[in-house]
């Protein structure tokens, strides 16, 4: 077939009109040049792949433009197709569409790309250094057109940012099915994936960027608040109903996810110093009111922190500089750091996620583009030094936890094998705990508490206020300490000014808590008390993600390296009719290190939605709790026992019998095994 015939055979397509080239505003963060490892054949393929989106009459003009983007930026973004007007999550009624879901997803996509929300908006990167809504602006334009045509009997199929098409389905089917970055096992590694994405055939959706459920840094504040508060309770003797007044937390990163840290510190009433090399990220967080003070000097940062600790007052300090310099100062001057973590983008340390010591942010960006080999050497040196400083501080009494950013794995890959428990490989974990192992897993995930969230699609703050109050009514603060924390969180949410972008909220809840809140919201929509609501969660949840270095790091039966749960979570949500279901590779910790399943559910007030909520919401959480129970996590076993009783006649979950360790020891005592014989 020729292109004229192909064009005629499509209904939904881009117009044969060349859009004007955009002007790029000063002061908007831009993605660094991505590494390009394509050979000449693959470069030609990348250009041809990008031209697939546009009618033939534009090819001659666009081909050299696309090639230039590929060679200078490392990717083809199709900047010419970027909307000329401001992108933000507008009220749902301002969008064109044939069903409420089609309009709702447009709100969410545009919220992900709002300049106040996105990390690199011109490159469609929402957060996490590389997490994209889709690969290029031609895809964005086409997705918008498909969503305008979507009816309540269609499903839009999305593969790594590419809209494959609209297919007939049922009213109870998902309206959108999304996958991002999935690779065949043999090729499931960062190198092969980087080639695929440069050729325009794969995309890193992170956790919620490519699933269109990112709600700005608020999305992680609740988890960060829970983590540091529970770390204080567990390791600093803070009482169950106490806060972090007078205690110090030191960490790094003020980007999309890590930007939540200073806000969480202040909500927990502690004192925090957060190192960040990129002045623009500090400025963003400071102007949004997410960090209180900006200090350029390490000595001054610790002096001010000490002042606030003595007064038992809360403050968050952005230290403009490298975390390694800050920790070096603490070690040299014997400064006591009680809680210590890191949230640089170590899932992509060699793509700009981690800045070597001694380089300014600008020098880092230049070296990344022009001398990648030297850059990688410096990253490795800095990571190892960072690790040794942490070791010294831990010996002096700090509690350090890996904040799920793949920091310890990055240190191991940089050559410091002694960070692994067995000193050889990572099969037995690391010498420091992941925050999921010590805190989030046993205290929250094992009970089913996780990052439930919603967005009021009307864009009205009063709708958000109404949902806050409704959620509060569902929580019994006297049931568990976790419920009390959640009650206080939602009670104070508005006062804490958490909204960046459209009117969204996060609230950690367990399986039946989520169901009851969702049903209440849908009833409010039905009664006309609020407009439609988009419901979801972070993929970083009880049942959403298989990730041995993070979400499933406290599952010790050997199954933490399997990916069955995330896939079942995704498939089960599709089977039960969630509005959007997403399955991603690598979210949180990098390609080949995790599989994440997520969902979006549009509440339109209908009985149909009530039915879906009753079946899907408990499933989405309990698939994770049941997996944890089967992995013999103590609190999960208790939670499943209680659930089996509560849901008798509806759900039946298998539980594990527990083997006596001494008996196993006795039986296996004569087995001679060559330790590490299988390690390579």
ABEGO torsion letter per residue (X at the ends): XBAAAAAAABABBBBABBBBBBBBBBGBBBBBBBBBABBAAAAAAAAAAAAAABBAAAAAAAAAAAAAAAAAAGBBAGAAABBABBBBBBBAAABBEABAAAAAAAAAAAAAABAAABABAAAGBABGGABBABABAAAAAAAAAAAAABBAABBBBBBGGBBAEBBBBBAABBABBBBBGBBBAAABBAAAAAAAAAAGABBBAEAAAAAGABAEAAAAAAAAAAAAAAAAAAAAGBBAABBABGBBBBBBEABAAAAAAAAAAAAAGBBBBBBBABAAAAAAAAAAGABABBBABAAAAAAAAAAAAAAGBBBBBBBBEBAAAAAAAAAAAGBBBABBBBABBAABAAAGABBBBGBBAAAAAAAAAABAAAAAAAAAAAAAAAAAAAAAAAAAGBBBBBAGAGAAAAAAAAGBAAABAAGABAAAEBABBBAAAAAAAAAAAAAGBBBBBBBBAAGBAAAAAAAAAAAAAABBAAABAAAAAAAAAAAAAAAAGABBEBBBBBBBBBAAAAAAAAAAAAAAAAAGABBBBBBBBBABBAAABBBAABAAAABAAGAAABAAAAAAAAAAAAAAGBABBBBBBGBGAEBGABBBBBBBBBBAGBAAAAAAAAAAAAAAAAAAAAAAAAAGBAAAAAAAAAAAAAABGABBBBBBBBBBAAAAAAAAAABBBBBGAABX
